Amino acid sequence: MSLAIPSKPANKRSEASITPPSVQHELERSLLADKAYTSPKYLYDAVGSVLFDAICEIPEYYPTRTEAGIFQQYMSEIAHAIGPHSTLIDLGAGNCRKAARLFPLLHPNQYVPIDISIKYLEDAVQRLQQRFPYIEMTALGLDFSQPWTLPNEICSDKRLFFYPGSSIGNFEPSQAKTFLHHLRSECHSDGGLLIGIDLIKDHTTLVHAYDDALGVTAAFNLNLLRHINQILGADFNVHQWRHHALFNTTHSRIEMHLEARTAHTVTWDNAHRHFLAGEKIHTENSYKYSLESFLSLLESAGFGQAQYWTDSENWFAVVYAKAL
Ligand SMILES: C[S@@+](CC[C@H](N)C(=O)[O-])C[C@H]1O[C@@H](n2cnc3c(N)ncnc32)[C@H](O)[C@@H]1O
């Protein structure tokens, strides 16, 4: 197993997170915007990754178990469509469990998990390499919301991008198209994309998935403030914020926000931001697609010959599209 991480300057605020000045500037800009927002990538530090794993276990969060059910039911069909011996590139791999379930049927020649939460990824891949010593594994710690290309050590034959969990929904649709187009450009015509898509459904089910009774998603969202404190040396007080999730019908997306309980000022370095009571920081979008709209997005990004599999309620879809 090898691990390639982007170079990172020493930073007294955080040993564990990627904090080059460009990251601090991006975060600062978004916090100082008229309507404060942050990229969903900041939800993932070591604690955020663990909390996301917990979210996947709660009853309200149907995407993980529904997607797993589709894979279980149709795995041999999916494996037949893809064929063996690909270079399996796992985008936002997290604990790598979803890809590991594919290994026995896909027999990848190389496994390339990519994640911004580097320490978490490193630990997961070390464990996985012990279970599958015969698969070459190259973990990449990178932020794929910034321009990126795969390094030369990644085999260029039969690249299969694996993007489960409907994480594509975190991108605005136009950004999603650019991202998919980039994936297409990173594989030859023997490559493809295996992706999980959360489909439009009743709004109560959607909102509960992002606002569960135990408050696990609330903790995941609030942990962002601790992460920002580490990156910027800011003084966000988690107690002064509450989690808020809603479905925006105009944009067909779940939105997560953090809402200030009281008026207060947050400071870091030479900057500060005053928040009014009830003012929000927009922390995540999760776009929900119809199958038709997603298939046409894939086509417009240069993929062809899509095959798809859904659950009995049409809540979620797994799509395999070959590069044209
Ligand atoms: C919703 S979780 C999905 C985890 C796992 N693939 C699954 O389907 O359960 C999103 C994953 O993508 C990673 N991630 C989020 N934004 C990223 C970015 N900009 N670049 C690289 N990884 C990112 C997170 O650290 C996290 O592991």
The ligand as a MOL file (V3000), in Angstrom:
LIG
                    3D

  0  0  0     0  0            999 V3000
M  V30 BEGIN CTAB
M  V30 COUNTS 27 29 0 0 0
M  V30 BEGIN ATOM
M  V30 1 C -20.8880 11.1000 2.0370 0
M  V30 2 S -19.3010 10.4570 2.4270 0 CHG=1
M  V30 3 C -19.3140 8.9580 1.4770 0
M  V30 4 C -18.3910 7.9090 2.0170 0
M  V30 5 C -18.4930 6.5540 1.2930 0
M  V30 6 N -17.9590 6.6250 -0.0620 0
M  V30 7 C -19.9380 6.1320 1.2210 0
M  V30 8 O -20.5130 6.1210 0.1250 0
M  V30 9 O -20.5050 5.7900 2.2890 0 CHG=-1
M  V30 10 C -18.2710 11.4970 1.4430 0
M  V30 11 C -16.7920 11.1110 1.4600 0
M  V30 12 O -16.1080 11.9550 0.5340 0
M  V30 13 C -15.0140 12.6030 1.1530 0
M  V30 14 N -14.9360 13.9430 0.5640 0
M  V30 15 C -15.8330 14.9470 0.6950 0
M  V30 16 N -15.4580 16.0100 -0.0280 0
M  V30 17 C -14.2840 15.6640 -0.6380 0
M  V30 18 C -13.3990 16.3440 -1.5130 0
M  V30 19 N -13.6570 17.5820 -1.9110 0
M  V30 20 N -12.2960 15.6920 -1.9480 0
M  V30 21 C -12.0440 14.4220 -1.5480 0
M  V30 22 N -12.8410 13.7210 -0.7100 0
M  V30 23 C -13.9530 14.3410 -0.2620 0
M  V30 24 C -15.3530 12.6260 2.6310 0
M  V30 25 O -14.2100 12.6940 3.4490 0
M  V30 26 C -16.1330 11.3310 2.8070 0
M  V30 27 O -15.2980 10.2330 3.1100 0
M  V30 END ATOM
M  V30 BEGIN BOND
M  V30 1 1 1 2
M  V30 2 1 2 3
M  V30 3 1 2 10
M  V30 4 1 3 4
M  V30 5 1 4 5
M  V30 6 1 5 6
M  V30 7 1 5 7
M  V30 8 2 7 8
M  V30 9 1 7 9
M  V30 10 1 10 11
M  V30 11 1 11 12
M  V30 12 1 11 26
M  V30 13 1 12 13
M  V30 14 1 13 14
M  V30 15 1 13 24
M  V30 16 1 14 15
M  V30 17 1 14 23
M  V30 18 2 15 16
M  V30 19 1 16 17
M  V30 20 1 17 18
M  V30 21 2 17 23
M  V30 22 1 18 19
M  V30 23 2 18 20
M  V30 24 1 20 21
M  V30 25 2 21 22
M  V30 26 1 22 23
M  V30 27 1 24 25
M  V30 28 1 24 26
M  V30 29 1 26 27
M  V30 END BOND
M  V30 END CTAB
M  END
